[in-house]
Amino acid sequence: MKMDSIIIQPSDQARARDISKKIALRLCDPKSVYKAVHVEHNVSPETKYHPWGETSLSHGYPGNIHLLSQWRTADPLYDWNEAIHLNMTRIQSSIANNGLNDISLFSGWAGIASSVHEASNHGEYYGNFLQQIHLWMIPLMKHWLESSTEHLGLHEGMPMQTFDTISGASGIGRYILMNSTDPICSPLVEPILQFLTELTHPIKIYNYYVPGWYSPQKFQFLDRDKNSYPLGNFNCGMAHGIPGPLALLSVAYSAGIEVRGQYQAIETITEWLLKYKYEDTYGCYWPHIVPFEAETASLRSDLKRAREAWCYGTPGVACALFLAGKALHNEDLQKLAVRACVGAISYEVAKWEMDSSALCHGIAGILMISWRMWCHSKEPAFIPLIQQLSGRLLDRFQADSPLGYLDPEPRADGSLTWLTKAGMLEGAAGIAATLLSISENKEIAWDYILMLS
């Protein structure tokens, strides 16, 4: 749907389209992309590996296919199908040679399926391959869901990767929900929603009743978090926390898909998040993490505003609350979510310390959220933010870098190393997809993978 208002100036629209296409053309040849990411110095300081995942939506060919499929629609004069096919054969070869047990949206089967779905152009291409992927992945997902449900029944808390957007039921469920009419996928829709609904039931930990999405120390990702949260915590990030389940439950409910207790689950998560709404000069905000001690009232000090991005921070929480407001027909909640999102992104624009350009934790992510929330709400305050963010993202383009943008990672001494990355979440494909979307001045559909719609 085209917008009535001009959001960004025609000159910036043209620049955004031009840069996006330049990146897309560089991603056409999977051999050159692989080579660019695997040069000797292009290694993460933390993992000591090249930032690459062959079958990963986040860092590999599936993310590149997402962008190329969008460009096929935007520019039918170029043979994007050939480029898509070259990338697709790399995925097929990797699956044939290495197999794949990961079912997640950003590094596994659900992400591959989402890219093939995009490339299929509503069934015109790759229909058999997509059906075969569904036949491969659904049994794995059923087994995983049974195991996760058994774990949930232990009432000891849950690993975030069982329910989050990146690895868990939220991201997987969002792809399955989008394919709820597919006879292979549809039997999984309600079990995933039921799992996330039951996740909201309280459990007893250290003689306190706390939300079921509590993550104990042993399930923290990083050693520093294990040290910082010896009693465990509650994650508030869109990437790894409770906003992902809230978004999925809300989108499904708004689409008329409901399981027992789902409405109450949406209310439960919403009320919990509102309990941790803090205020500063930019308005209300949410912390990245709520410690166990805060939930049990043994620690009530204010949790300060931290970096605002898609993965962690107020913008992701606000988007999830807006979707909950739609599901609950609660206009006040929708308005609060819009105000919070405007304030958080205004804070980040004013502070301007964001090194990354990527979707996950960079400029493209909060630009995409601004764009989606403008589409949702038509709040005028988003317009100058979209203009400033898009201008800064365009200025970050480096024509002499292999894929057009570099992504920073911290070294042990606090300095940054700048890496070439492919894919949607931290790579050039996600940045280019964002630029193409704003250049076309219309609502887009692909941001469902970010749980924004």
GUMARFI-506431 format. One line per 10 residues: number of its first residue (from 1); their letters; for each residue x, y, z of C-alpha. Coordinates in steps of 0.5 Angstrom, whole numbers, padded with zeros to 4 digits. Each point is the difference from the previous one (the first is absolute). Layout:
REM residues N
NUM	a	X/Y/Z | ... $
//
This chain:
REM residues 453
1	mkmdsiiiqp	0000/0000/0000 | 0003/0007/-0002 | 0000/0005/0005 | -0003/0007/-0001 | 0005/0004/0003 | 0007/0001/-0002 | 0005/-0003/0006 | 0007/0001/-0003 | 0002/0005/-0006 | 0000/-0002/-0007 $
11	sdqarardis	0008/0001/0000 | 0001/-0005/0006 | -0006/-0005/-0003 | 0005/0000/-0006 | 0006/-0001/0004 | -0003/-0006/0004 | -0002/-0003/-0006 | 0006/0000/-0003 | 0005/-0002/0005 | -0005/-0006/0002 $
21	kkialrlcdp	0000/-0002/-0007 | 0008/0000/0000 | 0000/-0004/0006 | -0005/-0005/-0003 | 0004/0000/-0007 | 0007/-0002/0005 | -0004/-0006/0003 | -0002/-0003/-0006 | 0006/-0004/-0001 | 0000/-0005/0006 $
31	ksvykavhve	0008/-0001/-0001 | 0002/0007/0000 | -0004/0001/0006 | 0003/-0006/0004 | 0007/0002/-0002 | -0002/0007/0002 | -0002/-0003/0007 | 0006/-0005/0001 | 0006/0005/-0001 | 0005/-0002/0005 $
41	hnvspetkyh	-0001/0007/0004 | -0008/-0001/0000 | 0000/-0003/0007 | -0004/0001/0006 | 0004/0002/0006 | -0005/-0004/0005 | -0001/-0006/-0004 | 0007/0000/-0004 | -0005/-0003/-0006 | -0002/0004/-0007 $
51	pwgetslshg	-0007/0003/0001 | -0003/-0005/-0004 | -0006/-0006/0000 | -0001/-0003/-0007 | -0007/-0002/0001 | -0001/0006/0005 | -0006/0006/-0001 | 0004/0004/0005 | 0007/-0001/-0004 | 0000/-0004/-0006 $
61	ypgnihllsq	-0004/-0001/-0007 | -0007/0000/0003 | 0001/0007/0002 | 0003/0002/-0007 | -0006/-0004/-0003 | -0005/0004/0004 | 0003/0007/-0003 | 0001/-0003/-0007 | -0008/-0002/0000 | -0002/0007/0002 $
71	wrtadplydw	0004/0003/-0006 | -0003/-0005/-0005 | -0006/0003/0002 | 0003/0007/0000 | 0004/0000/-0007 | -0003/-0006/-0004 | 0005/0003/-0006 | 0006/-0004/0003 | 0000/-0007/0000 | 0000/-0001/0008 $
81	neaihlnmtr	-0003/-0007/-0001 | 0007/-0002/-0002 | 0003/0003/0006 | -0005/-0003/0005 | 0001/-0007/-0004 | 0008/0000/0001 | -0001/0002/0008 | -0006/-0006/0000 | 0005/-0005/-0002 | 0005/0002/0005 $
91	iqssianngl	-0005/-0002/0005 | -0002/-0006/-0003 | 0007/-0002/0000 | 0001/0001/0007 | -0006/-0004/0002 | 0002/-0006/-0004 | 0007/0000/0003 | 0000/0002/0007 | -0008/-0001/0002 | -0003/0005/0005 $
101	ndislfsgwa	-0003/-0001/0006 | -0001/0007/0002 | -0008/0002/-0001 | 0001/0007/0002 | -0002/0007/-0004 | 0007/0003/0000 | 0004/-0006/-0001 | -0004/-0006/-0002 | -0005/-0003/-0003 | -0006/0005/0001 $
111	giassvheas	0005/0006/-0003 | 0002/-0004/-0006 | -0008/-0002/-0001 | -0001/0008/0001 | 0005/0002/-0006 | -0003/-0006/-0005 | -0007/0003/0002 | 0002/0007/-0002 | 0004/-0003/-0006 | -0006/-0004/-0002 $
121	nhgeyygnfl	-0004/0006/-0002 | -0007/-0003/0002 | 0002/-0007/-0002 | 0002/0002/-0007 | 0007/-0003/0001 | 0003/-0005/0005 | -0006/-0003/0002 | 0002/-0007/0000 | 0006/0002/0004 | -0004/0004/0005 $
131	qqihlwmipl	-0004/-0006/0001 | 0006/-0004/0001 | 0003/0005/0005 | -0007/-0001/0004 | 0000/-0007/0000 | 0007/0000/0003 | -0001/0005/0005 | -0007/-0001/0003 | 0002/-0007/0003 | 0006/0003/0003 $
141	mkhwlesste	-0004/0006/0003 | -0005/-0005/0003 | 0005/-0004/0004 | 0004/0007/0002 | -0007/0002/0002 | -0002/-0006/0004 | 0007/0000/0004 | -0001/0008/0001 | -0007/-0001/0003 | 0003/-0006/0005 $
151	hlglhegmpm	0005/0005/0002 | -0005/0005/0001 | -0004/-0005/0005 | 0006/0000/0004 | -0001/0007/0003 | 0007/0002/0001 | 0000/0005/-0005 | 0002/0000/-0008 | 0006/0001/-0004 | -0002/0007/-0004 $
161	qtfdtisgas	0002/-0004/-0007 | -0006/-0004/0001 | -0005/0005/0000 | 0004/0006/-0003 | 0000/0003/-0007 | 0007/-0001/-0003 | 0000/-0008/0002 | -0007/-0002/0003 | -0007/0000/0000 | -0002/0007/-0002 $
171	gigryilmns	0004/0000/-0006 | -0001/-0007/-0002 | -0008/0001/0001 | 0000/0007/-0004 | 0002/-0004/-0006 | -0005/-0005/0001 | -0005/0005/0002 | 0001/0003/-0007 | -0001/-0007/-0003 | -0006/-0002/0004 $
181	tdpicsplve	-0004/-0002/-0006 | 0006/-0005/-0002 | -0003/-0007/0001 | 0007/-0002/0003 | 0001/0006/0004 | -0007/0001/0003 | 0000/-0005/0005 | 0006/0003/0004 | -0003/0007/0000 | -0004/-0001/0006 $
191	pilqfltelt	0005/-0005/0004 | 0005/0006/0000 | -0005/0005/0002 | -0002/-0005/0006 | 0007/0000/0002 | 0001/0007/0000 | -0007/0001/0004 | 0003/-0005/0005 | 0006/0004/0001 | -0003/0005/0003 $
201	hpikiynyyv	-0003/-0004/0006 | 0004/0002/0006 | 0005/-0005/0003 | 0003/0000/0007 | 0007/0001/0001 | 0004/0001/0006 | -0007/0001/0004 | -0003/0005/-0005 | -0005/0000/-0005 | 0003/0003/-0007 $
211	pgwyspqkfq	-0002/0000/-0007 | 0002/-0007/-0004 | 0005/0003/-0005 | 0005/0001/0006 | 0007/-0002/-0002 | 0004/-0003/0006 | 0008/0002/0000 | 0001/-0007/-0004 | -0003/0002/-0006 | 0003/0007/-0001 $
221	fldrdknsyp	0004/0001/-0006 | 0006/0003/0002 | 0004/-0001/0006 | 0000/0007/0002 | -0008/0000/0000 | 0001/-0007/0005 | 0004/0005/0004 | -0004/0006/0000 | -0007/-0004/0001 | 0002/-0006/0005 $
231	lgnfncgmah	-0008/-0001/0002 | -0002/0001/-0008 | -0004/0005/-0003 | -0005/0002/-0005 | 0002/0002/-0007 | -0004/0006/-0003 | 0004/0000/-0007 | -0004/-0001/-0007 | 0006/-0005/-0002 | 0000/-0004/0006 $
241	gipgplalls	-0006/0002/0005 | -0007/0000/0001 | -0002/0005/-0005 | 0001/-0005/-0005 | -0005/-0005/0003 | -0005/0006/0001 | 0001/0002/-0007 | -0002/-0007/-0003 | -0006/-0001/0005 | -0003/0007/-0002 $
251	vaysagievr	0001/-0001/-0008 | -0003/-0006/0001 | -0006/0002/0004 | -0001/0006/-0005 | 0000/-0005/-0005 | -0006/-0004/0003 | 0005/-0006/0002 | -0001/-0001/0008 | 0001/-0006/0005 | -0002/0000/0007 $
261	gqyqaietit	0003/0005/0004 | 0003/0004/-0005 | -0004/0006/0001 | 0002/0000/0007 | 0007/-0001/-0002 | 0001/0006/-0004 | -0003/0004/0006 | 0005/-0004/0005 | 0006/0002/-0004 | -0003/0007/-0001 $
271	ewllkykyed	-0001/0002/0007 | 0007/-0003/0002 | 0003/0004/-0005 | -0004/0006/0002 | 0002/-0001/0007 | 0008/0001/-0002 | -0002/0007/-0004 | 0005/0005/0003 | 0000/0007/-0002 | 0005/0005/-0002 $
281	tygcywphiv	0001/0007/-0004 | -0002/-0004/-0006 | -0006/-0003/0002 | -0001/-0007/0002 | 0005/-0006/-0001 | 0001/-0007/0002 | 0007/-0003/0002 | 0003/-0006/-0004 | 0000/-0005/0006 | -0004/0000/0007 $
291	pfeaetaslr	0004/-0004/0005 | -0003/-0005/0005 | 0001/0005/0006 | -0004/0005/-0004 | -0006/-0004/-0001 | 0000/-0003/0007 | 0000/0007/0003 | 0007/-0001/0004 | 0003/0005/-0005 | -0004/0006/-0003 $
301	sdlkrareaw	0005/0005/-0002 | -0002/0003/-0007 | 0003/-0004/-0006 | 0003/0005/-0004 | -0001/0001/-0008 | 0005/-0003/-0004 | 0002/-0001/-0007 | -0007/0001/-0005 | 0000/-0005/-0006 | -0004/-0006/-0003 $
311	cygtpgvaca	0003/-0005/0004 | 0000/0003/0007 | -0004/0006/0003 | -0006/0004/-0001 | -0001/0000/-0007 | -0001/-0008/0000 | -0004/0000/0006 | -0005/0006/-0003 | -0001/-0003/-0006 | -0002/-0007/0004 $
321	lflagkalhn	-0005/0004/0004 | -0003/0004/-0006 | -0002/-0007/-0003 | -0002/-0002/0007 | -0005/0006/0000 | -0003/-0001/-0007 | -0001/-0007/0003 | -0003/0002/0006 | -0004/0006/-0003 | 0004/0004/0005 $
331	edlqklavra	0001/0007/-0004 | 0003/0003/0007 | 0005/-0005/-0001 | 0002/0001/-0007 | 0001/0007/0001 | 0004/-0001/0006 | 0004/-0005/-0005 | 0001/0006/-0005 | 0002/0005/0005 | 0005/-0005/0003 $
341	cvgaisyeva	0003/-0002/-0007 | 0001/0008/-0002 | 0003/0001/0007 | 0005/-0005/-0001 | 0002/0001/-0007 | 0001/0007/0001 | 0004/-0001/0006 | 0005/-0005/-0004 | 0000/0006/-0006 | 0002/0005/0005 $
351	kwemdssalc	0005/-0004/0003 | 0003/-0003/-0006 | 0004/-0005/0002 | -0002/-0005/-0004 | 0006/-0003/-0004 | -0004/-0006/-0004 | -0004/0001/-0006 | -0003/-0007/0001 | -0007/-0002/0001 | 0001/-0004/0007 $
361	hgiagilmis	0003/0006/0004 | 0002/0006/-0005 | -0003/0005/-0004 | -0004/-0004/-0005 | -0004/-0004/0006 | -0003/0007/0003 | -0001/0003/-0007 | -0004/-0007/-0002 | -0004/0001/0007 | -0001/0007/-0001 $
371	wrmwchskep	-0003/-0001/-0007 | -0004/-0006/0002 | -0003/0004/0006 | -0001/0006/-0005 | -0004/-0005/-0004 | -0004/-0003/0006 | -0002/0007/0003 | 0001/0006/-0005 | 0004/0004/0006 | 0003/0006/-0003 $
381	afipliqqls	0006/0000/0005 | 0003/-0006/-0003 | 0001/0004/-0007 | 0006/0004/0002 | 0003/-0006/0004 | -0001/-0004/-0007 | 0003/0005/-0004 | 0006/0001/0005 | 0001/-0007/0001 | 0000/-0002/-0008 $
391	grlldrfqad	0005/0006/-0001 | 0005/-0002/0005 | -0001/-0008/-0003 | 0001/0003/-0007 | 0006/0004/0002 | 0003/-0007/0003 | 0001/-0003/-0007 | 0007/-0002/-0001 | 0000/-0001/-0008 | 0007/-0003/0001 $
401	splgyldpep	-0002/-0005/0005 | -0001/-0007/-0003 | -0008/0000/0002 | -0001/0008/0001 | 0000/0000/0008 | 0004/-0003/0005 | -0002/-0002/0007 | 0004/0001/0006 | 0002/-0005/0006 | 0003/0002/0006 $
411	radgsltwlt	0007/-0002/0002 | 0003/-0002/0007 | 0003/0007/0000 | -0006/0003/-0001 | 0001/0002/-0007 | -0004/-0002/-0006 | 0002/-0005/-0006 | -0005/0001/-0006 | -0002/-0006/-0004 | -0003/-0001/-0007 $
421	kagmlegaag	-0007/-0004/0002 | -0005/-0003/-0005 | -0007/-0002/0002 | -0006/0004/0003 | 0001/0001/0007 | 0007/0002/0001 | 0002/0001/-0007 | -0001/0004/-0007 | -0006/-0003/-0002 | -0004/0002/0006 $
431	iaatllsise	0002/0007/-0001 | -0001/0000/-0008 | -0007/-0003/0002 | -0002/0006/0004 | 0003/0005/-0005 | -0004/-0003/-0005 | -0007/0000/0004 | 0001/0007/0002 | 0002/0002/-0007 | -0007/-0003/-0002 $
441	nkeiawdyil	-0004/0004/0005 | -0005/-0005/0001 | -0002/-0006/0005 | 0005/-0006/0000 | -0001/-0007/0002 | 0007/-0003/0001 | 0000/0003/0007 | -0004/-0005/0003 | 0007/-0004/0001 | 0001/0006/0005 $
451	mls	-0006/-0001/0003 | -0002/0007/-0001 | -0007/-0002/-0004 $
//
